[in-house]
Amino acid sequence: MRHLAPLLTRGRWSLFTIVLAFGYAVIGLASPLASIRWPALAGAVLVLGSLWLAGRSRPAALSVLVAGAAAPSLTGWWSLVIPVTGLLALLCGSLAIRATTSVIRH
């Protein structure tokens, strides 16, 4: 299995996370309930924002990622798709953030 590790680099984890954020956006746009729509759209923005923030501050990026995945999952707990999407976004996003090399400024 070690020969598969180079295939799953930061770019691929980021791509998986972007697809899941797009899924949150689709869930938000398709939902007739405002209690699902706005948290899902905000979650999509926050998950994408965590990837942008990953090169600057890993703890901040992980915090934004957790907030982005938790907001729709808590409001749509009764659905199966929304919490599973949140868990997958947490998994893929945290792996993408951890694979990011941060620049140390002096």
C-alpha positions as CSV (number, residue, x, y, z in Angstrom):
1,M,0.0,0.0,0.0
2,R,3.0,2.3,0.4
3,H,3.3,2.6,-3.3
4,L,-0.2,4.3,-3.4
5,A,0.8,7.0,-1.0
6,P,2.4,9.4,-3.6
7,L,-0.8,9.2,-5.6
8,L,-2.8,10.9,-2.9
9,T,-0.9,14.1,-2.6
10,R,-2.3,17.5,-1.4
11,G,-3.7,18.2,-4.8
12,R,-5.9,15.1,-4.8
13,W,-7.1,15.6,-1.2
14,S,-7.9,19.2,-2.1
15,L,-9.8,18.1,-5.1
16,F,-11.9,15.7,-3.0
17,T,-12.5,18.5,-0.5
18,I,-13.6,20.9,-3.3
19,V,-16.0,18.3,-4.7
20,L,-17.5,17.8,-1.2
21,A,-17.8,21.6,-0.8
22,F,-19.6,21.7,-4.1
23,G,-21.9,18.9,-2.8
24,Y,-22.7,21.1,0.2
25,A,-23.5,24.0,-2.2
26,V,-25.8,21.8,-4.3
27,I,-27.6,20.6,-1.1
28,G,-28.0,24.2,0.0
29,L,-29.4,25.3,-3.4
30,A,-31.7,22.3,-3.7
31,S,-33.2,22.5,-0.2
32,P,-36.5,24.2,0.2
33,L,-35.8,24.6,3.9
34,A,-34.0,27.8,5.0
35,S,-32.7,25.9,8.0
36,I,-30.7,23.7,5.6
37,R,-30.0,26.1,2.8
38,W,-28.0,28.8,4.5
39,P,-25.9,26.6,6.7
40,A,-25.1,24.4,3.7
41,L,-24.0,27.3,1.6
42,A,-22.0,28.8,4.5
43,G,-20.4,25.4,5.1
44,A,-19.4,25.2,1.4
45,V,-17.7,28.6,1.6
46,L,-16.0,27.8,4.9
47,V,-14.7,24.5,3.7
48,L,-13.2,26.2,0.6
49,G,-11.9,28.9,2.8
50,S,-10.1,26.4,5.0
51,L,-8.1,25.2,1.9
52,W,-7.2,28.8,1.1
53,L,-6.1,29.4,4.7
54,A,-4.1,26.2,4.9
55,G,-0.8,27.7,3.7
56,R,-1.0,30.5,6.2
57,S,-2.1,28.9,9.5
58,R,-2.9,25.2,9.9
59,P,-4.7,25.6,13.3
60,A,-6.9,28.4,11.8
61,A,-7.6,26.3,8.7
62,L,-8.6,23.3,10.7
63,S,-10.9,25.4,12.9
64,V,-12.6,26.9,9.8
65,L,-12.9,23.4,8.3
66,V,-14.6,22.1,11.5
67,A,-17.0,25.0,11.5
68,G,-17.8,24.5,7.8
69,A,-18.5,20.8,8.2
70,A,-20.3,21.1,11.5
71,A,-22.8,23.8,10.7
72,P,-24.8,21.9,8.0
73,S,-24.4,18.6,9.9
74,L,-25.9,20.0,13.0
75,T,-28.9,21.5,11.3
76,G,-29.5,18.5,9.0
77,W,-28.8,15.8,11.5
78,W,-31.9,13.9,10.5
79,S,-30.6,13.4,7.0
80,L,-28.0,10.8,6.0
81,V,-26.4,12.7,3.2
82,I,-25.5,15.9,5.1
83,P,-23.6,14.4,8.1
84,V,-21.8,11.9,5.8
85,T,-20.7,14.7,3.5
86,G,-19.5,16.6,6.6
87,L,-17.5,13.7,7.9
88,L,-15.9,13.1,4.4
89,A,-15.2,16.9,4.2
90,L,-13.4,16.7,7.6
91,L,-11.4,13.7,6.6
92,C,-10.3,14.9,3.1
93,G,-9.9,18.5,4.2
94,S,-7.8,17.7,7.2
95,L,-5.5,15.5,5.1
96,A,-5.2,18.3,2.5
97,I,-4.4,20.8,5.2
98,R,-1.8,18.6,6.8
99,A,-0.2,17.9,3.5
100,T,0.3,21.7,2.9
101,T,3.8,23.0,3.5
102,S,3.5,26.2,5.4
103,V,5.9,29.1,4.7
104,I,7.7,30.3,7.8
105,R,8.2,34.1,7.8
106,H,11.0,35.6,9.8
